[in-house]
């Protein structure tokens, strides 16, 4: 019974499916209405997208996976113990507890820059952890979104 009580003490923020964007809607949120729909996201290894970033993109994947490829302009902000093989926090109570606590610490510490008032797009491997992160950020008054299905839904990330 203690485990159930611990789960009730985490992920207490509201969730709205409207915060979970398709890759196309997320690209519009990041690059603005003038980006070419056929372009999709710019997958980068250091080359920036030609459109300026309207939203801050936080990538929770490992540093190694980020360096292999990421959304142009994204900030690597790896979450401890998050890998492409991590169980969904919505299917595993221990993962939910750990990720929620790690995200809460990450987004309340000096590491997270709140001075930047742009919306935040949080990305991870499959969209589950970033959905949790966007709800937590929304609970702090930050306009946050995630990509339905995570980076695995973006062209160029089919290796995941």
Secondary structure, DSSP 8 states (H G I E B T S, - for coil): -HHHHHHHTS--S---GGGEE-HHHHHHHHH-TTS-TTT---EESS---SS--SSEEEE-S-HHHHHH-EETT-EE---TT--TT---TTT-HHHHHHHHHHHHHHHHSTTS--S--S-EEEE-SSSHHHHHHHHHHHHTT--EEEETTGGGGSTT-TT-
